[in-house]
Amino acid sequence: MIGTQENPEEFYTRFKEKLEKSQAWPGLYLFKFIMKTEHNHLETLQSYFKEKEAQWKSKSSSKKKFVSISIRVKMDSPEEVIALYKKASQLEGIIAL
């Protein structure tokens, strides 16, 4: 999600602007993550959404090295979306899309 040379705060500022323009809030948002199977943080990731009624989909890669996860959930604001992405980014081996 964040480029290797990019300042995270600048990225999140632009991302927030895009979220504000792209849809009405509160509204449904689709989170997408890829994680290495060996770093199974699925339970931890699920705990971040435990207060919400989220729809989960997961799919293993053909060689079972990665798992893609899609989470559709009602979010109250762009700030709430960004906070969850920042929290998830702390998990080793997870990539936010």
C-alpha positions as CSV (number, residue, x, y, z in Angstrom):
1,M,0.0,0.0,0.0
2,I,2.8,2.5,0.9
3,G,5.7,2.8,-1.5
4,T,9.1,2.1,-0.1
5,Q,10.3,5.7,-0.6
6,E,7.1,7.3,0.6
7,N,6.5,9.2,3.8
8,P,3.7,7.4,5.6
9,E,2.0,10.5,6.9
10,E,1.9,12.1,3.4
11,F,0.5,8.8,2.0
12,Y,-2.2,8.7,4.7
13,T,-3.1,12.3,4.1
14,R,-3.6,11.7,0.4
15,F,-5.4,8.4,1.1
16,K,-7.8,10.2,3.5
17,E,-8.6,12.8,0.8
18,K,-9.3,10.0,-1.7
19,L,-11.6,8.2,0.8
20,E,-13.5,11.4,1.5
21,K,-14.1,12.0,-2.2
22,S,-14.8,8.4,-3.2
23,Q,-17.9,7.6,-1.1
24,A,-20.3,8.7,1.6
25,W,-19.6,8.1,5.2
26,P,-20.6,6.1,7.1
27,G,-20.5,3.5,4.4
28,L,-19.3,0.0,3.4
29,Y,-15.6,-0.3,2.8
30,L,-13.7,-3.2,1.4
31,F,-10.3,-4.0,3.1
32,K,-7.9,-6.2,1.3
33,F,-4.9,-7.9,2.8
34,I,-2.4,-10.5,1.7
35,M,-0.4,-12.4,4.4
36,K,2.1,-15.1,4.3
37,T,0.7,-18.4,5.5
38,E,3.6,-18.9,7.9
39,H,2.6,-15.7,9.7
40,N,-1.0,-16.6,10.4
41,H,-2.3,-13.4,12.0
42,L,-5.9,-14.1,11.0
43,E,-7.2,-14.3,14.6
44,T,-5.4,-11.0,15.4
45,L,-6.8,-9.3,12.3
46,Q,-10.3,-10.6,13.1
47,S,-10.0,-9.1,16.6
48,Y,-9.6,-5.7,15.0
49,F,-13.1,-6.0,13.5
50,K,-14.8,-7.8,16.4
51,E,-17.0,-4.9,17.2
52,K,-18.4,-4.7,13.7
53,E,-20.5,-7.0,11.5
54,A,-17.8,-7.8,8.9
55,Q,-18.1,-10.1,5.9
56,W,-14.9,-12.1,5.5
57,K,-13.5,-13.9,2.5
58,S,-10.2,-15.7,2.3
59,K,-8.4,-17.6,-0.4
60,S,-5.1,-19.4,-0.4
61,S,-2.6,-19.0,-3.2
62,S,-2.1,-21.9,-5.6
63,K,1.2,-22.9,-3.7
64,K,-0.4,-22.2,-0.3
65,K,2.3,-19.6,0.6
66,F,-0.1,-16.7,0.8
67,V,-3.6,-16.1,1.9
68,S,-5.7,-13.2,0.5
69,I,-8.3,-11.7,2.8
70,S,-11.2,-9.4,1.9
71,I,-13.3,-7.8,4.6
72,R,-16.4,-5.8,3.8
73,V,-17.5,-3.8,6.7
74,K,-19.5,-0.6,7.5
75,M,-17.0,2.1,8.6
76,D,-17.9,5.5,10.1
77,S,-15.2,7.6,8.6
78,P,-12.0,7.7,6.6
79,E,-10.1,8.1,9.8
80,E,-11.5,4.8,11.1
81,V,-10.4,3.1,7.9
82,I,-6.8,4.5,8.2
83,A,-6.6,3.6,11.9
84,L,-7.3,-0.1,11.0
85,Y,-4.8,-0.1,8.2
86,K,-2.2,1.4,10.5
87,K,-3.0,-1.2,13.1
88,A,-2.8,-4.1,10.6
89,S,0.5,-2.8,9.2
90,Q,2.1,-3.7,12.5
91,L,1.6,-7.4,11.9
92,E,4.6,-9.1,10.4
93,G,4.1,-10.5,7.0
94,I,0.9,-8.7,6.1
95,I,0.4,-6.5,3.1
96,A,-2.5,-4.1,2.8
97,L,-3.8,-3.5,-0.7
